[in-house]
Amino acid sequence: MLDLTGKNALVTGIANNRSIAWGIAQQLHQAGANIGVTYLPDPKGRFEKKVRELVEEPLKPSIFVPCDVQNEEQIQETFKTVAQEWGKLDILIHCLAFADKEGLSGDFSAITSEAFTKALEISTFSLGRLAREAKPLFNPGGSIVTLTYIGGVKVIPNYNLMGIAKAGLEMTVRYLAAELGAADVRVNAISAGPIRTLASSAVGGILDMIHHVENVAPLKRTVTQLEVGNTAAFLCSDLSSGITGQVIYVDAGYNIMGM
Ligand SMILES: NC(=O)c1ccc[n+]([C@@H]2O[C@H](COP(=O)([O-])OP(=O)(O)OC[C@H]3O[C@@H](n4cnc5c(N)ncnc54)[C@H](O)[C@@H]3O)[C@@H](O)[C@H]2O)c1
């Protein structure tokens, strides 16, 4: 049985009720996990308010802290709080990404060094950075799950800069899995089909991508945040104890199609 009772799960990347991280947090909570939430702070506190209102009642998070992955102090404070409140960590959900809009349409060769550096720091480097802080806190049997997209393996129109970030992220999963395996901590990625969210709306032609998947995928539809959440819950549970370093497709089967 899928049971996460007594496990401490830190979930990053909830922005609103469309976020994939929100689907994941709900399924982890339903399976019995104790939830901690990080949010991306903004100067006016709007994100904090929005995320707090969304998660407070249904999830009753025992940790709720700001964590901009470009902010060293906030990263360290986040894991200090985890150590103080929980002592130990079992689950880390890395469900965040960012690229400037100009990196998500037009010519790939037009991507600037500044846009490249920012996108890779937030979307790729952050997985290893958070894992470094989490490593000493993990219980044996721990699990890290991140989110990727097929645009990191094959060319998807407009995905451009994020394609490079996701390719790097998938390789980061393998290197981290090799490092953390000795401590019985597993690291996997879910490659989700296209879902309408704040982040995906920045990708040029996202609706066309979704319609294409609805036409071509074996299941003739795309997937939901909760379906991704179910697979995340499995990957965080003992049911998947033999799986690490993998990219699991939750995409209604789209990735198997050649035409
Ligand atoms: N929506 C899709 O179609 C799709 C498909 C496959 C993979 N993904 C991946 O799923 C993950 C979640 O995206 P989503 O689609 O749910 O969109 P979303 O906009 O709901 O989530 C993106 C999150 O990234 C966070 N973020 C951005 N910059 C940050 C920073 N500097 N520090 C900390 N957090 C930061 C945002 O606050 C937000 O919560 C991303 O990695 C995305 O690439 C999305």
The ligand as an ORCA input file, in Angstrom:
! r2SCAN-3c Opt
* xyz 0 1
  N       3.382     22.803    -17.113
  C       3.965     21.941    -17.937
  O       3.495     21.719    -19.052
  C       5.205     21.214    -17.495
  C       5.575     20.036    -18.164
  C       6.735     19.361    -17.752
  C       7.498     19.873    -16.709
  N       7.113     21.024    -16.085
  C       7.942     21.519    -14.989
  O       7.187     21.506    -13.793
  C       7.790     22.409    -12.866
  C       6.698     23.260    -12.237
  O       6.156     24.149    -13.219
  P       4.593     24.402    -13.402
  O       4.271     24.112    -14.818
  O       3.840     23.749    -12.334
  O       4.477     25.995    -13.292
  P       4.323     26.978    -12.013
  O       4.482     28.344    -12.584
  O       3.090     26.695    -11.272
  O       5.568     26.586    -11.119
  C       6.846     27.097    -11.334
  C       7.380     27.443     -9.970
  O       8.750     27.852    -10.057
  C       8.918     28.787     -9.024
  N      10.148     29.559     -9.210
  C      10.520     30.312    -10.282
  N      11.698     30.921    -10.018
  C      12.079     30.532     -8.766
  C      13.181     30.824     -7.917
  N      14.151     31.671     -8.301
  N      13.229     30.264     -6.698
  C      12.253     29.422     -6.266
  N      11.168     29.110     -7.019
  C      11.088     29.660     -8.244
  C       7.665     29.651     -9.106
  O       7.473     30.404     -7.928
  C       6.605     28.596     -9.310
  O       6.085     28.176     -8.088
  C       8.852     23.176    -13.650
  O      10.108     22.576    -13.444
  C       8.404     22.955    -15.087
  O       9.464     23.108    -16.015
  C       5.989     21.690    -16.448
*
